Amino acid sequence: MTTLTKTGLLSLVTLTLIGCGDTYSSKDSNNDNNRLKSLNRTVNFLTDTDGMSLYTFDKDTLNQSNCDAECQKIWPLFVGANTTSEDIKVLDGTDHLAYRKHPLYYFVNDNAIGNVNGDNIKNVWHLLYAPKSSNDSQTEYSAETMTQTYLTDKDGRTLYTFDKDTEGVSNCYGACEETWPIYYNSNVQSVPTTLKTSDFTTISRDANKSKTGVLKQTAYKGKPLYYFTPDAKKSGVTKGDWVKGVWHVVEISAQKTSTVVASPYTAEAVEKGKVIFTNPAKCSSCHGADGQTKPLGVDNIIARYGDAELITKKLKDMRDNGNPNNRNSAMVSVASGLSDEAIINLSAFVATLKK
Ligand code: HEC
């Protein structure tokens, strides 16, 4: 998110400061210090109450849309009534809704719930991963999730950007510096793949305004980088994301989390398969109860396969696919009488036999 504003004023979050005395910068000469890393997190994205995805636009400024009539043909405005929500508000004089000062849009090519076709278009349109606002009747969380990869320091501590900074200029001084410690790495040499080391630069901080005396700061694409004190220097903590609507993690990429299909080869399937295999000697009469017997003298000991999916494929090839491996006809005739469920259960069991 690179939404910028001209005001340098800060509204500060009230926070208990932890370990302010410690330095966040890397002091020893270990090569690892020149490295930036990334971590993944699973996040839900903001949708309207029907489940359609909503997006933000990096070229907007806080509380102001910069998407003109042409742009709106592709990115229709998310409109609604003013709500009692703290975070969802209409922009002044319009019915265009914004989340924590960030105007919201649909993408014209999202046709169904769960479509996220607009994400990262031109690198300026993004899904929004944010805390659900209280009293909000306009938006929801997606049921589906995204895996987001975001930027961290060498130890996996999250780095943030600040919407009130301008390119190469930090507007975080005083108490802000204590809540958002400066990230400075004098020699960035290794960054997560897909990023370029040349996008990391050093900016100068104003000595007159600085409270901490840290006068250099690392910036990514001109945006100064910070830690968040309540993250307590722990790897993988992102408590600072969306604070006041103006602090954000640095997204490297985001992908829809692939639906994990549960394996059918469960412990229960193994038990059921064992019953079919041995009782009443449906398979064990030829293969032996331990699967170690050469069936009808043929050198094909099934205990050696050890892979349920492979065994399912073999049984289905004989049953459904015209026996492509030209197996013994006695076996093919056995396979032809097996149901899908029996094949799954038998495969689960045969895969557990000692090789
Ligand atoms: C009448 C004897 C007989 C019975 C009963 C029998 N099989 Fe077989 N089975 C064979 C023979 C023979 C082969 C070797 C086929 C070949 O390699 O040509 C074989 C091979 C297999 C293979 C390996 C196939 C391949 O493509 O390599 C599997 C798996 C298998 N049997 C599972 C079973 C299961 C499960 C049962 C019980 C539902 C069963 N068999 C019952 C005779 C039998």
Residues whose N, C-alpha, C, O or C-beta is under 5 A from the ligand:
A	BS01	HEC	K282 C283 C286 P295 L296 V298 N300 I302 I311 K314 N326 R327 N328 A330 M331 V334 L346
